Amino acid sequence: MKIFLVAFLSFVVISGVLLCTGYFFNVNQLMFRFYNETPTGFEAGGAVIPFIVAVICSYFIGGFYEKRMQYKVG
C-alpha cells in the first residue's frame, strides 16, 4: 500500500510541477487548457506530455522505493 501511495504522490507532484512550468514559461507542450463551450458541452485541449512523463517517473520511483524497502527489511 505504501508503494502505491509513494507512486501516486510522485505522479501528482511531477505532473503538477510540469503543468505549472508550462503555464509559468508559456510552453504549449506542457499546458492543459479548456478552449471553449459548445451546445453539447465543452472542448478541452492541451498536452498530455506532463501526465505521460509523470506516469513513467512514478513507475520508476515506485520500483526504487520497493527495492529500498526490501534492503532495509531483509
N, C-alpha and C positions, 0 to 999 in steps of 0.2 A: 504494500500500500504506500509506503514511503517513496518507493521508486516512482510510482505514478505521480505522486504529489510533486516530487522534485522535477520530473519531466514536464508536467503541466505548468508549474510555476515558471520554469525556464522558457516554455513556449510563450506564455503571456508576457514575460519581461522582454524577451528578444523581439517578438512581433511588435510590442509597444514601442520599444526603442527605435526599431526600423521605421515604423509609421511616423513617429514624432520627428525623426531625422528627415523623412520625406517632406513633411509639412514645414519644418523649420528651414530647410535649404531649398525648398521648392523643387524636389526631384519627383517627376511624374511616375517613375517606375516604383517608387516606394509610397505612393499616396493611394488612399481609398476614399473616393468621393461619391456623393449622391448627386446625380446630374439634374433630373427634372421629374415632375409628376405628370402622369398620363391619366386618362379617364379609367384605365384598368388597374392603376397602381402607380408604381414609380420605377424609374430605370436607374440602376446603380452601375457605376463604372469605377474602374481603378485596377490597380495591380494586385496580384496575388503573390508576388515575389516575396514580400515580407513573411507571409504565412508559410510558404514553402521552405524558406530558409529557417524559420523558427521550428518547423517540424523536424527538419534534418538535424539541426543543432540539439533539439530536445531529445531526439533519439540517442545521439552520441553522449549527451550529458547523463541521461538515464542509465546507459550502459556503463559509463565511467563510475557513476555513483554505486551501481550494483557491485562492480568489481572491487571498489574501495571498501564497501561494507563487508564483502567476503573476506578480504585480507585482514580486516580488524577483528572479525569474529573467529576466523579459523587460522 
